[in-house]
Amino acid sequence: MRTRSLTLTLTLGMLLSVAGCDLLSSQEPEEARLLIDGPAGSQARLILSSNFLYQRIPLVDQTTGIVTGDTLLVDLLQADTVEVSLPFDGTFQIDRFDQFYARLNRLVDSTSTFEARLLIDGDEKAEQDLTLGQDSLVFVYNFRSNPLPRDPDEV
C-alpha cells in the first residue's frame, strides 16, 4: 500500500513539473515592431501605447443566449501620437507592461490601401489592411491574454 501511495505521489509530482515547465520557459516579450506600407510619402497618424487597461466584453445573442463574439474596451493611461510618412518601420520596447496598442489613422481622404503588420520579438502576430471606406485600424496585443472563442460551440 505504501509503495502504491509513493508511486502515485511521484507520478503526480512528475506530471505537475512537466506542466509547469512551459510556464517557466515562456519568455515575456521585449519589443513590438510595426510595419506600415502604402504609397510612398503618404501621411498617417499613429497613436501608440504600452500602458493601457482593457476589458473584453462578450457579445451575446439575446434570443439564444450564445456568445457570438466580443468587443474590446481600451483605456489608454499613457500614449504618444505621431505623424509618420509611409513606408514606416518602427520598433518599440514593451518589456515593462508586456502589451502594445497601435491605432493607425489616415490624415487625408485617400483611395490607397495601407498594409500594416505587427511583429512581437520578430514573430508576426497580426496583419491588417486599411482599405477604402475605413479611416483607422487598431492593433492590441497582450502577452497574457487569450481571445474569447469566435465559435459559439467552443464556449
N, C-alpha and C positions, 0 to 999 in steps of 0.2 A: 504494500500500500504506500509506504514511504517512497519507494522508487518511482511509482506512478505519479505521485504528487510532485516529486523533484523533476521528473521528465516534463510534466505539464508546465511547471514554472519556468524551466529552461526554454521550452518551445515558445511559450507566451513572451518571454523576455526577448528571444531572438526575433520574433515577428514584430514586436514593438520597435526594436532597434533598427530593423530593416526599413520599417515605415518611417521612422524618424530621420533616417539618413537623408532622405530627399528634402526634408525641412531644413536640415543643417547645411546642405550643399547648395541650395538655391541662392544665387547671387542677386543682391539688390542692384538695380540699375544705377549707372553713373551719369550717362548723358543721353539726351534726345537730339536727334538730327532731323531737321525739317527741310525738305527739298521741294521747291515750287518751280514748275516750268510753265511757260506761256510765251506769248510774243515778246521778243527781246525789247526791253525798255518799258514794258507795261508797268504801271504803278499799282501797288496793293498796300493795304494796311493790315498789320498783324497785331493782335492782342495776345500776349504771351504770359504764362504764369506757371509756377510750380507750387505756389502757396494758395490753395483753394480748398473749399469744402464742397462736397457734392452729395446728392441723395438720389437714389434710383426710386422711382415710383411706378409700380406696376399699373398697366392699363388693363382693366377688367371689362369683358363683355357683360353688360348689365343683364342681358337675357339669359346667358348660360352660366355666368359666374366664372368663366375661364379666363385666365391671364392670356392676353393676345399680344403683348409686347410690354415695353416700358418706356419711360421718359426720364431724362436726367436733368435735375435742377443743379446749377453750379453757382456758387458764391465765391467770387474772386476776392481773396483777402489782400493780395498784393499782385499787381500786374504792370507790365510795360506795354506801351503802344508805340509801334514804329512803322514808318512808311518805308517800303522796300521797292527796288526795281527788279524785274524778273530778267533772267532766272535768278532764284535765290537759293542759297545753301547756308543754313545756319546750324550751329551746334550749341546746345545749352546744357549746363550742369543741372542734374535733377537728383543728385545723391542725398540731398538734405531731406526732401519730402517724398521721394520715390514716385513722383507723379508729374504730369505735364499737360498743360492746356494750351491750345493754339486756336485762334479764330482768324480766318483769312477773309478780308472784305475787299471787294473791288472799290477803287477810288473813282472811276468813271464808268458810265454805261459802256459795255463792250460786248461784242458778239463772240469774242475769243473765249476759248476754254482754257482754264488754268488746271494743271495737274499737280496734286500735292501728295507727298509721301512722308510718312513718319517712321523713323528708324530709332530703335532703342538699343543702345550698345551695339549698333551695326546690324541688328535684326529688324527686317521690315515688319511693322505691326499694323499699319493701316495705309490705305491708298484711297484717295477721293478725287473726283473731278468737279470743278466749279464750272457749270455749263450755263448756256443761255437761259435766262429766267431766274437764275439763282444769284443772290447778291453776296452770300457768305457760305463758308463751311467751317466745321468745328472738329478738332481732334481732342479727345480726352483720354488720357492714359493714366492708369494707376496700377502699380506693381501688385498690390494686394487684392484687387477687385476681380470679381467674376461676373460677367453679364447675366441677367436673367435669361432663362431659356426662351428662344423665339417660338419654339414649337409647343403649343398648349399641351400636347401629350407628354412632354418631358417634365411638367410641373408635378 
